[in-house]
Amino acid sequence: MKNPNIILVRYDELALKSKKVRAMYESILIRNLRAMLNADGSSYSEIEKEMGRIFIHSQDHNALKSAVKVFGVVSASPVSSCDPSLSSTSELCAQVGADMLKEGQSFAIRARRAGTHDFSSRDVARACGDAVLQRMKRGVRVDLDNPDVEISVEVRQEKGYVFTESVKGVGGLPNGTQGKMVALISGGIDSPVAAWLMMKRGCEIIPLYLNNEPFSDGTTRNRAMQCIDVLQKWSPHKRLTVYEAPHGENLLAFLNSCDNRLNCVLCRRMMYRIAGEVLKLEGAHGIITGSSLGQVASQTSQNMLAEMHGMEYPIYHPLIGLDKLEITDIARRIGTLEPSTKPATCCMAVPEYPSTAARLHDVTDAERQIDVPLLVESAMKDIKKFSL
Protein backbone atom coordinates (compact mmCIF):
# COMPACT_ATOMS: atom_id res chain seq x y z
CA MET A 1 0.00 0.00 0.00
CA LYS A 2 1.42 3.35 -1.04
CA ASN A 3 1.93 6.40 1.14
CA PRO A 4 0.40 5.51 4.50
CA ASN A 5 0.46 8.67 6.59
CA ILE A 6 -0.72 7.41 9.98
CA ILE A 7 0.05 4.44 12.24
CA LEU A 8 -3.08 3.11 13.88
CA VAL A 9 -2.25 1.65 17.32
CA ARG A 10 -4.59 -0.79 19.05
CA TYR A 11 -4.76 -1.79 22.68
CA ASP A 12 -6.83 -4.38 24.48
CA GLU A 13 -6.98 -4.59 28.29
CA LEU A 14 -7.10 -0.81 28.71
CA ALA A 15 -10.56 -0.79 27.18
CA LEU A 16 -11.89 -2.86 30.10
CA LYS A 17 -10.90 -0.30 32.74
CA SER A 18 -13.14 2.34 34.26
CA LYS A 19 -13.27 5.66 32.44
CA LYS A 20 -10.89 7.36 34.86
CA VAL A 21 -8.36 4.51 34.96
CA ARG A 22 -8.55 4.05 31.22
CA ALA A 23 -7.75 7.72 30.61
CA MET A 24 -4.74 7.48 32.93
CA TYR A 25 -3.46 4.31 31.27
CA GLU A 26 -3.90 5.81 27.80
CA SER A 27 -1.85 8.83 28.83
CA ILE A 28 0.93 6.57 30.12
CA LEU A 29 0.79 4.51 26.93
CA ILE A 30 1.11 7.63 24.78
CA ARG A 31 4.04 8.79 26.92
CA ASN A 32 5.74 5.43 26.43
CA LEU A 33 5.06 5.45 22.69
CA ARG A 34 6.61 8.89 22.41
CA ALA A 35 9.66 7.76 24.39
CA MET A 36 10.17 4.67 22.21
CA LEU A 37 9.79 6.65 18.99
CA ASN A 38 12.32 9.19 20.21
CA ALA A 39 14.76 6.53 21.44
CA ASP A 40 14.63 4.76 18.06
CA GLY A 41 14.96 8.00 16.10
CA SER A 42 11.61 7.41 14.38
CA SER A 43 10.06 10.56 12.95
CA TYR A 44 6.46 11.61 13.68
CA SER A 45 4.55 14.85 13.92
CA GLU A 46 1.98 14.13 16.62
CA ILE A 47 0.19 11.42 18.60
CA GLU A 48 -3.54 11.63 19.25
CA LYS A 49 -6.20 9.28 20.57
CA GLU A 50 -9.82 8.37 20.01
CA MET A 51 -11.93 5.81 21.83
CA GLY A 52 -10.07 2.51 21.55
CA ARG A 53 -7.39 3.78 19.17
CA ILE A 54 -4.19 5.83 19.19
CA PHE A 55 -2.92 7.50 16.02
CA ILE A 56 0.72 8.29 15.31
CA HIS A 57 1.06 10.77 12.46
CA SER A 58 4.10 9.50 10.61
CA GLN A 59 5.25 8.34 7.20
CA ASP A 60 8.34 6.67 8.68
CA HIS A 61 8.00 2.88 8.47
CA ASN A 62 10.43 2.59 11.40
CA ALA A 63 7.77 4.24 13.56
CA LEU A 64 5.66 1.10 13.12
CA LYS A 65 8.54 -1.06 14.39
CA SER A 66 8.90 1.25 17.39
CA ALA A 67 5.19 1.24 18.24
CA VAL A 68 4.80 -2.54 18.40
CA LYS A 69 7.65 -2.76 20.97
CA VAL A 70 5.72 -0.71 23.52
CA PHE A 71 4.03 -2.64 26.33
CA GLY A 72 0.27 -2.32 26.03
CA VAL A 73 0.22 -2.23 22.21
CA VAL A 74 -1.66 -5.25 20.83
CA SER A 75 -1.14 -4.43 17.14
CA ALA A 76 -0.46 -1.54 14.80
CA SER A 77 -1.12 -0.80 11.14
CA PRO A 78 0.22 1.73 8.66
CA VAL A 79 -2.95 3.38 7.32
CA SER A 80 -4.01 5.91 4.72
CA SER A 81 -6.68 8.36 5.83
CA CYS A 82 -9.59 10.05 4.10
CA ASP A 83 -12.87 11.79 4.87
CA PRO A 84 -15.34 9.60 6.81
CA SER A 85 -17.79 9.21 3.92
CA LEU A 86 -18.72 6.27 1.72
CA SER A 87 -17.47 8.02 -1.39
CA SER A 88 -14.05 8.87 0.07
CA THR A 89 -13.42 5.49 1.69
CA SER A 90 -14.55 3.55 -1.37
CA GLU A 91 -12.30 5.66 -3.63
CA LEU A 92 -9.33 5.07 -1.32
CA CYS A 93 -10.08 1.33 -1.24
CA ALA A 94 -10.13 1.29 -5.03
CA GLN A 95 -6.68 2.90 -5.10
CA VAL A 96 -5.37 0.42 -2.55
CA GLY A 97 -6.87 -2.48 -4.49
CA ALA A 98 -5.20 -1.31 -7.67
CA ASP A 99 -1.86 -1.15 -5.85
CA MET A 100 -2.12 -4.50 -4.08
CA LEU A 101 -4.10 -6.85 -6.32
CA LYS A 102 -2.84 -8.79 -9.31
CA GLU A 103 -4.89 -10.39 -12.03
CA GLY A 104 -6.45 -13.65 -10.86
CA GLN A 105 -6.30 -12.80 -7.18
CA SER A 106 -9.15 -12.60 -4.69
CA PHE A 107 -9.85 -9.98 -2.06
CA ALA A 108 -12.08 -9.22 0.89
CA ILE A 109 -13.16 -5.98 2.53
CA ARG A 110 -13.13 -6.00 6.34
CA ALA A 111 -15.15 -2.99 7.46
CA ARG A 112 -15.76 -1.42 10.84
CA ARG A 113 -17.63 1.72 11.78
CA ALA A 114 -17.50 3.82 14.95
CA GLY A 115 -19.36 7.03 15.67
CA THR A 116 -22.57 8.47 14.23
CA HIS A 117 -23.12 7.92 10.49
CA ASP A 118 -26.07 7.41 8.15
CA PHE A 119 -24.64 4.11 6.90
CA SER A 120 -23.66 0.77 8.45
CA SER A 121 -20.43 -1.23 8.36
CA ARG A 122 -22.12 -3.52 5.83
CA ASP A 123 -22.77 -0.51 3.61
CA VAL A 124 -19.07 0.39 3.88
CA ALA A 125 -18.01 -3.12 2.89
CA ARG A 126 -20.39 -3.21 -0.06
CA ALA A 127 -19.41 0.23 -1.39
CA CYS A 128 -15.70 -0.43 -1.04
CA GLY A 129 -15.93 -3.88 -2.63
CA ASP A 130 -17.86 -2.49 -5.60
CA ALA A 131 -15.29 0.29 -6.02
CA VAL A 132 -12.40 -2.20 -6.12
CA LEU A 133 -14.19 -4.38 -8.69
CA GLN A 134 -15.00 -1.39 -10.88
CA ARG A 135 -11.43 -0.11 -10.74
CA MET A 136 -9.90 -3.50 -11.56
CA LYS A 137 -12.62 -4.18 -14.21
CA ARG A 138 -11.68 -7.83 -14.57
CA GLY A 139 -9.41 -10.52 -13.28
CA VAL A 140 -10.15 -10.24 -9.54
CA ARG A 141 -12.90 -11.71 -7.41
CA VAL A 142 -14.33 -11.46 -3.92
CA ASP A 143 -13.51 -14.26 -1.45
CA LEU A 144 -14.55 -13.59 2.13
CA ASP A 145 -13.20 -16.87 3.51
CA ASN A 146 -9.67 -17.16 2.12
CA PRO A 147 -8.73 -14.01 0.17
CA ASP A 148 -5.31 -13.31 -1.29
CA VAL A 149 -5.57 -9.70 -0.09
CA GLU A 150 -7.54 -8.28 2.82
CA ILE A 151 -8.38 -4.59 2.69
CA SER A 152 -9.46 -3.28 6.07
CA VAL A 153 -11.54 -0.15 6.48
CA GLU A 154 -12.34 1.74 9.68
CA VAL A 155 -14.73 4.64 9.41
CA ARG A 156 -14.67 6.71 12.57
CA GLN A 157 -16.28 10.00 13.47
CA GLU A 158 -13.63 12.32 12.05
CA LYS A 159 -11.82 10.21 9.46
CA GLY A 160 -11.79 6.99 7.51
CA TYR A 161 -8.78 4.66 7.50
CA VAL A 162 -7.75 2.01 4.99
CA PHE A 163 -4.95 -0.53 5.52
CA THR A 164 -3.80 -3.99 4.48
CA GLU A 165 -1.26 -4.81 7.18
CA SER A 166 -1.53 -5.48 10.91
CA VAL A 167 1.67 -6.07 12.88
CA LYS A 168 1.38 -7.87 16.20
CA GLY A 169 2.49 -5.89 19.22
CA VAL A 170 4.02 -7.04 22.49
CA GLY A 171 0.72 -6.64 24.38
CA GLY A 172 0.34 -6.41 28.15
CA LEU A 173 -0.19 -3.22 30.12
CA PRO A 174 1.64 0.09 29.74
CA ASN A 175 4.86 0.05 31.71
CA GLY A 176 4.51 2.22 34.80
CA THR A 177 0.86 1.46 35.55
CA GLN A 178 1.50 -1.25 38.17
CA GLY A 179 4.12 0.25 40.46
CA LYS A 180 7.71 -0.87 41.07
CA MET A 181 9.27 -4.27 41.72
CA VAL A 182 12.79 -5.35 42.69
CA ALA A 183 14.00 -7.83 40.06
CA LEU A 184 16.76 -10.27 40.99
CA ILE A 185 19.05 -10.47 37.94
CA SER A 186 21.70 -13.18 37.91
CA GLY A 187 22.95 -12.99 34.33
CA GLY A 188 21.47 -16.37 33.39
CA ILE A 189 18.68 -16.96 30.89
CA ASP A 190 15.76 -17.02 33.31
CA SER A 191 15.91 -13.92 35.50
CA PRO A 192 15.92 -11.30 32.69
CA VAL A 193 12.91 -13.04 31.11
CA ALA A 194 11.08 -12.97 34.45
CA ALA A 195 11.81 -9.25 34.80
CA TRP A 196 10.62 -8.59 31.23
CA LEU A 197 7.35 -10.44 31.79
CA MET A 198 6.60 -8.26 34.81
CA MET A 199 7.50 -5.18 32.77
CA LYS A 200 4.95 -6.41 30.26
CA ARG A 201 2.37 -6.49 33.06
CA GLY A 202 3.00 -2.81 33.75
CA CYS A 203 5.72 -2.94 36.43
CA GLU A 204 8.74 -0.69 36.52
CA ILE A 205 11.67 -2.87 37.59
CA ILE A 206 14.59 -2.14 39.90
CA PRO A 207 17.32 -4.64 38.92
CA LEU A 208 19.35 -6.09 41.81
CA TYR A 209 22.53 -8.06 41.14
CA LEU A 210 24.01 -10.11 43.99
CA ASN A 211 27.75 -10.30 43.39
CA ASN A 212 29.08 -13.72 44.44
CA GLU A 213 32.77 -12.87 44.24
CA PRO A 214 35.08 -14.60 45.12
CA PHE A 215 32.79 -17.55 44.28
CA SER A 216 32.33 -16.14 40.77
CA ASP A 217 34.14 -13.52 38.71
CA GLY A 218 33.56 -10.52 36.46
CA THR A 219 32.25 -12.62 33.56
CA THR A 220 29.03 -13.34 35.47
CA ARG A 221 28.60 -9.70 36.42
CA ASN A 222 29.17 -8.62 32.80
CA ARG A 223 26.41 -10.93 31.61
CA ALA A 224 24.00 -9.54 34.19
CA MET A 225 24.76 -5.93 33.28
CA GLN A 226 24.38 -6.64 29.56
CA CYS A 227 21.00 -8.25 30.21
CA ILE A 228 19.93 -5.19 32.23
CA ASP A 229 21.05 -3.02 29.32
CA VAL A 230 18.73 -4.98 27.00
CA LEU A 231 15.85 -4.56 29.46
CA GLN A 232 16.55 -0.82 29.51
CA LYS A 233 15.77 -0.69 25.78
CA TRP A 234 12.25 -1.88 26.60
CA SER A 235 11.86 1.03 29.03
CA PRO A 236 13.06 4.17 27.20
CA HIS A 237 10.74 6.43 29.18
CA LYS A 238 12.62 5.80 32.44
CA ARG A 239 16.27 5.13 33.23
CA LEU A 240 16.54 1.95 35.30
CA THR A 241 18.00 2.26 38.80
CA VAL A 242 20.36 -0.68 39.34
CA TYR A 243 21.60 -2.05 42.66
CA GLU A 244 24.60 -4.33 43.19
CA ALA A 245 25.15 -5.93 46.58
CA PRO A 246 28.09 -8.06 47.76
CA HIS A 247 27.05 -11.65 48.41
CA GLY A 248 30.32 -13.54 48.72
CA GLU A 249 30.57 -12.98 52.50
CA ASN A 250 27.12 -14.55 52.91
CA LEU A 251 28.10 -17.61 50.90
CA LEU A 252 31.28 -17.99 52.92
CA ALA A 253 29.27 -17.92 56.14
CA PHE A 254 27.02 -20.73 54.85
CA LEU A 255 30.03 -22.82 53.81
CA ASN A 256 31.75 -22.39 57.16
CA SER A 257 28.82 -22.81 59.53
CA CYS A 258 25.88 -24.60 57.88
CA ASP A 259 24.93 -27.88 56.26
CA ASN A 260 26.27 -27.23 52.76
CA ARG A 261 23.42 -29.17 51.13
CA LEU A 262 21.24 -26.21 52.16
CA ASN A 263 23.50 -23.59 50.55
CA CYS A 264 21.17 -22.79 47.64
CA VAL A 265 18.13 -22.40 49.89
CA LEU A 266 20.06 -20.25 52.37
CA CYS A 267 21.49 -18.21 49.50
CA ARG A 268 18.03 -17.52 48.10
CA ARG A 269 16.67 -16.51 51.49
CA MET A 270 19.51 -14.04 51.95
CA MET A 271 18.88 -12.63 48.48
CA TYR A 272 15.23 -12.08 49.39
CA ARG A 273 16.23 -10.27 52.58
CA ILE A 274 18.58 -7.93 50.73
CA ALA A 275 15.96 -7.40 48.01
CA GLY A 276 13.49 -6.53 50.77
CA GLU A 277 15.81 -3.79 52.00
CA VAL A 278 16.09 -2.38 48.47
CA LEU A 279 12.28 -2.62 48.19
CA LYS A 280 11.94 -0.40 51.26
CA LEU A 281 14.47 2.12 49.92
CA GLU A 282 12.64 2.40 46.59
CA GLY A 283 9.04 2.15 47.77
CA ALA A 284 8.54 -0.97 45.63
CA HIS A 285 5.77 -3.55 46.02
CA GLY A 286 7.38 -6.93 45.51
CA ILE A 287 10.35 -9.06 44.46
CA ILE A 288 10.73 -10.86 41.10
CA THR A 289 12.66 -14.09 40.66
CA GLY A 290 13.47 -16.32 37.69
CA SER A 291 12.41 -19.54 39.41
CA SER A 292 10.74 -22.21 37.28
CA LEU A 293 9.23 -25.12 39.17
CA GLY A 294 11.44 -28.22 39.04
CA GLN A 295 13.91 -26.77 36.54
CA VAL A 296 16.92 -27.22 38.82
CA ALA A 297 17.46 -29.01 42.12
CA SER A 298 17.00 -25.87 44.20
CA GLN A 299 13.62 -25.02 42.59
CA THR A 300 11.48 -27.86 43.89
CA SER A 301 8.19 -26.97 45.54
CA GLN A 302 9.49 -27.96 48.98
CA ASN A 303 12.64 -25.87 48.57
CA MET A 304 10.64 -22.88 47.38
CA LEU A 305 8.42 -23.18 50.47
CA ALA A 306 11.54 -23.14 52.65
CA GLU A 307 13.01 -20.20 50.73
CA MET A 308 9.96 -18.00 51.21
CA HIS A 309 9.11 -19.00 54.78
CA GLY A 310 8.85 -15.95 57.01
CA MET A 311 9.65 -13.43 54.28
CA GLU A 312 7.97 -10.08 54.71
CA TYR A 313 7.19 -9.06 51.12
CA PRO A 314 5.42 -10.61 48.10
CA ILE A 315 7.70 -12.71 45.91
CA TYR A 316 6.67 -13.21 42.28
CA HIS A 317 7.75 -16.11 40.03
CA PRO A 318 6.44 -15.27 36.53
CA LEU A 319 8.24 -18.28 35.00
CA ILE A 320 6.86 -20.79 37.49
CA GLY A 321 4.91 -22.85 34.94
CA LEU A 322 7.21 -22.47 31.91
CA ASP A 323 9.77 -24.99 30.74
CA LYS A 324 13.30 -24.14 29.59
CA LEU A 325 12.41 -24.16 25.91
CA GLU A 326 9.57 -21.68 26.44
CA ILE A 327 11.81 -19.42 28.53
CA THR A 328 14.60 -19.59 25.96
CA ASP A 329 12.19 -18.69 23.15
CA ILE A 330 11.12 -15.56 25.03
CA ALA A 331 14.75 -14.66 25.79
CA ARG A 332 15.59 -14.94 22.10
CA ARG A 333 12.64 -12.77 21.14
CA ILE A 334 13.34 -9.99 23.62
CA GLY A 335 17.09 -9.89 23.05
CA THR A 336 18.50 -11.23 26.33
CA LEU A 337 19.48 -14.72 25.13
CA GLU A 338 22.76 -13.68 23.50
CA PRO A 339 24.27 -11.86 26.50
CA SER A 340 22.93 -14.39 29.01
CA THR A 341 24.62 -17.32 27.22
CA LYS A 342 28.09 -15.81 26.96
CA PRO A 343 30.84 -17.83 28.69
CA ALA A 344 30.91 -17.13 32.43
CA THR A 345 32.08 -18.71 35.65
CA CYS A 346 29.42 -20.70 37.49
CA CYS A 347 28.92 -20.10 41.21
CA MET A 348 31.52 -22.21 43.04
CA ALA A 349 29.51 -22.27 46.28
CA VAL A 350 26.87 -24.61 44.83
CA PRO A 351 27.16 -27.99 46.59
CA GLU A 352 27.70 -31.18 44.62
CA TYR A 353 24.45 -32.62 46.00
CA PRO A 354 22.10 -29.73 46.91
CA SER A 355 19.03 -30.50 48.97
CA THR A 356 15.89 -30.96 46.88
CA ALA A 357 13.55 -31.26 49.86
CA ALA A 358 14.74 -28.79 52.49
CA ARG A 359 12.79 -28.95 55.73
CA LEU A 360 11.82 -25.71 57.41
CA HIS A 361 13.26 -26.62 60.80
CA ASP A 362 16.59 -27.58 59.20
CA VAL A 363 16.75 -24.23 57.42
CA THR A 364 15.87 -22.22 60.52
CA ASP A 365 18.36 -24.25 62.58
CA ALA A 366 21.07 -23.52 60.01
CA GLU A 367 20.35 -19.81 60.12
CA ARG A 368 20.79 -19.82 63.89
CA GLN A 369 24.43 -20.73 63.27
CA ILE A 370 25.08 -17.40 61.55
CA ASP A 371 24.30 -13.78 62.31
CA VAL A 372 21.70 -13.13 59.60
CA PRO A 373 20.89 -9.49 60.54
CA LEU A 374 24.59 -8.61 60.62
CA LEU A 375 25.17 -10.16 57.19
CA VAL A 376 22.23 -8.21 55.74
CA GLU A 377 23.47 -5.02 57.36
CA SER A 378 26.96 -5.58 55.96
CA ALA A 379 25.63 -6.17 52.43
CA MET A 380 23.49 -3.03 52.58
CA LYS A 381 26.40 -0.99 53.90
CA ASP A 382 28.42 -1.81 50.78
CA ILE A 383 25.58 -1.86 48.25
CA LYS A 384 26.03 0.19 45.08
CA LYS A 385 23.32 2.16 43.29
CA PHE A 386 23.80 3.32 39.69
CA SER A 387 22.38 3.56 36.19
CA LEU A 388 23.94 1.82 33.20
N, C-alpha and C positions, 0 to 999 in steps of 0.2 A: 504494500500500500504506500502510495507516494505522499510525502509532505505531511505526516502527522504533526500537529502543532500543540498537542496537549497529552499528558500522561494521566490516564484515569486510574486512581488508586482505590482499591477496595479493602474494606476491613470486615470483620465478622463479629467477634465477641463483643466489641464495643457497642454494637447496635442493641444488645440485650440489657444494657445498663439503664439506670434511671436517667432522666433528662439532664440533671445536674452533673452526675458522674460521667455520663457520656460526653458532655461538653468539655469537661476537664480532661478526659482521656484523649479526645480529639485534638485538643490544644497541645498536649504532650506529644502525640503522634506527629503533628505538623512540625513541632520543634525538632523532633528527632529526624524527620525527613529532611528538613533544612540543613541540619548538621551533617547528615550523611552526604547530601548533594555537595555541600561545601568542601567536605573532607576529600571527596573523590574528584573535585574540580569539575563537576558537571554543571553546565550552564542552564539557568532558568530565569524567568522574569518574575513570577509570583506563584504563590500557592494559595488556593482558596478551597472552601469546602461547601458542600450541600448535604442534605440529609442522606447519609449512607455512602457518600463518595467524597474523595479529595481529588483536586485537580492541580497538577503541576504544569504550568505553562512553559513548555520547553520543546525545542526541535532537536535537542541533543539526545541521540540514542543511548548514550552512557547514563543519562538521567534515569532511564528505565532500569538499568542494571543497579543503580544506586538505590532506587525506591524499593525494589524487592528484597533488599538486604535488611530493611528496617523492621524490627520486631513490631508485630501488630498488623503488618501488611499481608493480606491473604493472596492478592494477585494484583497485577497492574497491566494496562494495555496502552500502547501508543494509539491515539485516536485523532481523527479529523473532525472538526466541529462545523456546525452550520446553524441556521435558524431552526427553531423547534416547530417546523411546519411539515406537512406531508410532502409538499412540493420540493422543499429544500433537502429533506432527508432522502427522498427517493432519487433526486438528481445526484446527490453525493454517493449513494449506493451504486448508481449506474456507473459513475466514474471509477469507483473502487472495483466493481465487477469487471470493467474493461481492463483494468490494470492487472487483476489477479487471475482471471479465468482464461483458460485456453480452450480451443475448439475440442468438443467431445467431453468436456468435464461437466460435473454436476455442482450445484450450489444450494445453499439453504440460507434463508434470512432468519436470524434469531432476534426478535424485537421485544423491547421492554419500554414501558411508558411510566413516567412519574410526574405528578403535578396535575393541573387542571387543563384539559384539552377537549375539543369537540370530536375526538376520534379515539379509537381503542388501539391496543397493541396489535390486535389482529389486522386492523386497518393499515397500520404501519407496515406490517409484514407483507400484506398483499400489494400495497402501493410500491414498496421497494422491490419486491420480486418482479412485478410487471415492468418496472423501469429497467432492471437489469436485462430481462429478456428482450425488451424493445431495443436496448442499446446494442446487445450482442447479435440480434436479428436471427441468428441460427447457430447451431452447433453446441449449445449448452442446454441443460435441462435442470429442473428442480428435483432434488432428492432430500427429503427432510430427515431420513433415517441414517444415511451414510454418505454425506456429500463430500466432494473433493475440496470444496472451499466453503467455509462458514463466514457469512458477513453478519456481524452483530450490530444492532442499532439500539441506542438508548435515547429516547426523547424525553427530556426533562423540562422543567418549567421555563428556563431561560435559553437553553440551547439543545441541539441534537448532536449526537456523537455516533460516529461510524468507525468500526475497527474490525480487524481480522485476526488479531493475535492477543492471547492472554498468557502472561508469564506468571508462573506460580511464585508467591512470596514466601517468606520464612514463617509467617503466621505468629500466633501467640498474642501477647499483650504489649502495649508500648512500654519500653524500658523506662523505669522511673515511676511507675504507677503502683508498685507493690512494696515500696520501702527498700531497706538495705539488708544485705546478708553478708556474713563473713564466709568466704570460700577458701577451704583448704586446698592449696595447689601444690602438688608434689613434683610435677614435671613428667609424670607418666601419662598414659593415654586417657585414663578414666577421669581424673579430677577436673581437667579443663572442660571436658564434655559436660560433666555435672554442673559446673559453674555456668556454662553457656545455656543449658536447658533452663536454669533458674532465671537467667537474663531474659530468655524467651518468655517466661511467665511474668515479666514485668519488674524483676528485682534488679536493683543496682548492687553490684558485687564489690566486696572489699577483699582482694586476694591476700592470703596469709601463707607464707612459705616458712616451714620449719626446717632450719638448716641443721643437718645431722652431723656436720663435721665434728670430730675427725673420722666418723663412721661412714662418711661419703666424701666427695670432693666437689670441686667447682663445676664439673661436667653436669652433675645433677641440678645444681642451682641454675646453670645456663639454660638447661632445658625448661625449667619452670618459668624463668623470666621471659623466654621466647614465647612460651605458651600464653603468658599474661599479655604479652605484646600483641598477639593475635586476637585475644579477647578484647583488647582495647579498640581494635578496628571495628568491632561490632557495637561500640559505645562511643561514637565520635562526639556526642553532645556533652560528655563529662569525662574528665581525666580520672583514671582509676587511682585510688589511693592504695598503695601496696605496703604490707607489713612483712618484715623478715625477723624471725625470732630464733635465737640459738636453742638447739635441742640436743646437742651432743652430751652436755652435762647430765641431762635427764636419762639418756640411754645408758651412760656410764653408771649412774646410780642403780638402774635396774639390773645391769650385769653384775654389779658388785654385791648387791644385797637381796635380790629377789630370785624366785624360781624362774630361770631363763626361758622356760617354755611359755611363760606368760608375757614375754617382752612385748609382743605386738599389741596385745590388749592393753597393757600398761602404757605403752607408747601412745596409743590412740586416746586413752583417757587423758593423758597429759596434754595432748594436742587440743582436745576439746576444752580443757581448762584455760589454756592460753588463748584459744579462740574466743572463749567467753569474756576474757579481760579486754580483748580488742573490741568485741561486740559492745561492751559498756562504754569504751572510749568513743566509739563512732555512733552510738545510738542505733545500732542495728537490731534486727528482730530474730535472727536465727543463724545457724551454722550449716554450711553445705559440705558434704563429703562425696567422694567418688566411689563409695562402697556399692558393690553388686553382689547380691546374695549368693554365696557358695562359690564365687569366682576364685578366691584363694583361701588358704587354710584359715586365715584370720577373720574371714568374712562369713562365718557360719552364723546361723540365727542365735545360737547360744552365746557365741563370742560377742555378737553385736549387743545382746542384752547386757552382758557384763560391761561392755565398753560404755554404754549410756547410763548405767545404773547411777542414780544420785546426781546426774548432771542437771544444771539449773535452767538451761535454755533449750529451745527446740532445735533438734538436729535433723536435717533433711537429707535424704538419700535418693536423688532423682533417678539414679541408675539401677535402683534396687531390683527391678524385674527384667532388666536387659541382659542379654548375653554378650560375650566379647565381640562377636562379629557385628552385632547391632551397634555397639559402642564405637567400634573402629570405623564403621560406615559413617557415623555422625562426625567423628573426628576428622575423617577425610573431607567431608563436605564443608565443614566450618573452618578448616585450615590449620588445626592443631596437631594433626597426625604426624606431619613431617618433623616439626621440632621435638615432639614428645617421643619419637623413636630414634633420635640420634644416640650414638654410643654414650653411655654414662655408667658411672660406678654404682652398683647396687648397694643398698644399706648393709653394712657388715655387722650390724647388731641383730639381724634376724636370726633366730635360732635354727638349728638344723631340723628340729622336730617341734614346730610351734604347736601350742595347744589349739585344738579345734573345738573344744567343749569346756571352756573356762567356767569354773563355778564361782559364784559371787563371793562366797566366804573366802575362797582362796585368793581372789583378787584383792579384797579388802584387807586380808591378812598380809599380803605382800606389800601393800601400800603403807602399812603400819611400820614397815622396816625402813622406810625413807621419810624424809621431811618434805611432804608434797607441797605445803604452802611456801616453804622456803625456795624450792625449785621453781615454782611458778613466779614468785617474786623476783628471783634472779633472772629468769628469762625475760620478764617484762622490763626489768632495769636496763637490759642490753638490747631491747627490741629496736629495730630500725623502721622508720616510716618514710616513704619516698614515692615518687611517680617515675615511671619509666620514660 
